[in-house]
Each structure stands twice: as C-alpha cells, then as structure tokens.
C-alpha cells in the first residue's frame, strides 16, 4: 500500500514538473526536487553542504483504477470545464448504478432468506398445532 502511494506521489510530482515546464513558469526544480527528496528519502552526494537531489520519473504508470483529475488551474476554457463536469457526472452515475445493482442483489438475498425462514416456521407451526391437537385428545380422553 505504501509503495503504491509513493508511486502515485512520484507520478504527481513528475506531472507537476511537466506542467511547470510547459506553462513557462520555469522548472520549479527546488520545490519538486525537495518534494521528491522528502518522499523517497534519496540523497546523493554533492559538493559543499547541500545534498544534490535527483529527480526520478516513475518507471510504471499509475495503478489501475487511479484517475488523475485535472486541477482547477489547468482548465482554461468553458468547454474544458463542461467536459470535466460531464466526466464527473458520468463517473458519479456509473458509481450510483453499481451501488444500486449491489443494493438490489442484497435485497433479493434478504428476501430469499426471509422466505426460507417463513417456510421453516410454517412447518414448525403445523407440527405444533398437530401436537396440540394430540395433547387435547389425550387430555379429553383421560377426563372421560
């Protein structure tokens, strides 16, 4: 679990560095390198008192199921905002469909359990009624 989290953080840091380069804001090396250093604990020998930081790009893609959402600062046009809202809505609807499907499955299972319990109780009730009738017959024959 911890290695997956580190992998996700490293991927996010690499994406941050690419964003900073593509947006013309400079490399942001000190910030990104410091964050990578803090996450990985990797120090390489350097000249002077300051350790040199090594930027590592993740060797694998994000684990399956991990979705990188765009940050609000990267969306520029209303079309992109609408697409993001549509994507979020579709994701929410998909999750809701899955939850509803699971709820229906559990409800069917619960109803089957109740039906079997009713059948068992009906049989037990019938036996008890027969036993009661037998005991009544025995009791009435003794009093006669």
C-alpha positions as CSV (number, residue, x, y, z in Angstrom):
1,X,0.0,0.0,0.0
2,X,2.8,2.4,0.9
3,X,4.7,1.7,-2.3
4,X,1.5,2.4,-4.4
5,X,1.1,5.7,-2.5
6,X,4.7,6.6,-3.2
7,X,4.3,5.7,-6.9
8,X,1.2,7.9,-7.1
9,X,3.0,10.8,-5.4
10,X,6.1,10.5,-7.6
11,X,3.8,10.4,-10.7
12,X,2.1,13.6,-9.5
13,X,5.4,15.3,-8.9
14,X,6.6,14.4,-12.4
15,X,3.3,15.8,-13.8
16,X,3.8,19.0,-11.8
17,X,7.3,19.4,-13.2
18,X,6.0,18.8,-16.8
19,X,3.2,21.4,-16.2
20,X,5.6,24.0,-14.9
21,X,7.9,23.5,-17.9
22,X,5.0,23.6,-20.4
23,X,3.4,26.7,-18.8
24,X,6.6,28.7,-18.9
25,X,6.9,29.1,-15.1
26,X,10.4,27.6,-15.0
27,X,11.3,24.2,-13.8
28,X,10.5,24.7,-10.2
29,X,13.4,22.4,-9.5
30,X,13.9,23.3,-5.9
31,X,10.3,22.7,-5.0
32,X,9.8,19.5,-7.0
33,X,13.2,18.1,-6.1
34,X,12.7,18.8,-2.4
35,X,9.3,17.1,-2.5
36,X,10.8,14.0,-4.3
37,X,13.7,14.0,-1.7
38,X,11.1,14.1,1.1
39,X,9.1,11.3,-0.4
40,X,11.9,8.9,-1.4
41,X,14.5,9.8,1.1
42,X,17.1,9.7,-1.6
43,X,20.2,11.8,-1.0
44,X,23.1,11.8,-3.4
45,X,26.5,13.1,-2.6
46,X,27.2,16.6,-3.8
47,X,29.8,19.3,-3.4
48,X,29.5,21.5,-0.4
49,X,27.0,21.3,2.4
50,X,23.9,20.9,0.3
51,X,22.8,17.4,-0.8
52,X,22.0,17.0,-4.5
53,X,18.5,16.0,-5.4
54,X,17.8,13.5,-8.1
55,X,14.5,13.8,-10.0
56,X,13.1,10.4,-10.7
57,X,10.3,9.8,-13.1
58,X,8.1,6.8,-12.2
59,X,9.1,3.6,-14.0
60,X,5.5,2.5,-14.3
61,X,2.2,4.1,-15.0
62,X,-0.4,4.7,-12.3
63,X,-2.0,1.6,-10.8
64,X,-5.2,0.5,-12.5
65,X,-8.2,2.4,-11.1
66,X,-6.2,5.5,-10.1
67,X,-7.5,8.5,-12.0
68,X,-5.6,11.8,-12.2
69,X,-8.1,14.6,-12.1
70,X,-7.1,17.9,-13.6
71,X,-6.6,20.7,-11.1
72,X,-8.8,23.8,-11.4
73,X,-5.8,25.8,-12.5
74,X,-5.2,23.7,-15.6
75,X,-8.7,24.2,-17.1
76,X,-8.9,27.3,-19.2
77,X,-12.0,27.3,-21.4
78,X,-15.6,26.8,-20.6
79,X,-15.6,23.8,-22.9
80,X,-12.9,22.1,-20.8
81,X,-14.9,23.0,-17.6
82,X,-18.1,21.5,-19.2
83,X,-16.2,18.3,-20.3
84,X,-14.8,17.9,-16.7
85,X,-18.3,18.4,-15.3
86,X,-19.7,15.8,-17.7
87,X,-16.9,13.4,-16.9
88,X,-17.5,13.8,-13.1
89,X,-21.3,13.3,-13.7
90,X,-20.8,10.2,-15.7
91,X,-18.4,8.8,-13.1
92,X,-21.0,9.6,-10.3
93,X,-23.8,8.0,-12.3
94,X,-21.7,4.9,-13.0
95,X,-20.9,4.5,-9.3
96,X,-24.5,5.0,-8.4
97,X,-25.6,2.3,-10.9
98,X,-23.1,-0.1,-9.4
99,X,-24.3,0.7,-5.9
100,X,-28.0,0.3,-6.9
101,X,-27.1,-3.1,-8.5
102,X,-25.4,-4.2,-5.3
103,X,-28.4,-3.0,-3.2
104,X,-30.9,-4.9,-5.4
105,X,-28.7,-8.1,-5.1
106,X,-28.6,-7.8,-1.3
107,X,-32.3,-7.2,-1.1
108,X,-33.0,-10.3,-3.2
109,X,-30.8,-12.3,-0.9
110,X,-32.5,-10.9,2.1
111,X,-36.0,-11.8,0.7
112,X,-34.9,-15.3,-0.1
113,X,-33.6,-15.7,3.5
114,X,-37.0,-14.4,4.8
115,X,-38.9,-16.8,2.5
116,X,-37.0,-19.8,3.7
117,X,-37.5,-18.7,7.3
118,X,-41.2,-18.4,6.7
119,X,-41.3,-21.9,5.2
120,X,-39.4,-23.3,8.3
121,X,-41.7,-21.5,10.7
122,X,-44.8,-22.7,8.8
123,X,-43.7,-26.3,9.1
124,X,-42.8,-25.8,12.8
125,X,-46.2,-24.2,13.4
126,X,-48.0,-27.0,11.7
127,X,-46.2,-29.6,13.8
128,X,-47.0,-27.6,17.0
129,X,-50.7,-27.4,16.0
130,X,-50.8,-31.2,15.4
131,X,-49.0,-31.8,18.8
132,X,-51.6,-29.5,20.5
133,X,-54.5,-31.4,18.9
134,X,-52.9,-34.7,20.0
135,X,-52.4,-33.5,23.6
136,X,-56.0,-32.2,23.6
137,X,-57.3,-35.6,22.5
138,X,-55.2,-37.3,25.2
139,X,-56.4,-34.9,27.9
140,X,-60.1,-35.2,26.9
141,X,-59.9,-39.0,26.8
142,X,-58.5,-39.0,30.3
143,X,-61.3,-36.8,31.6
144,X,-64.0,-39.0,30.1
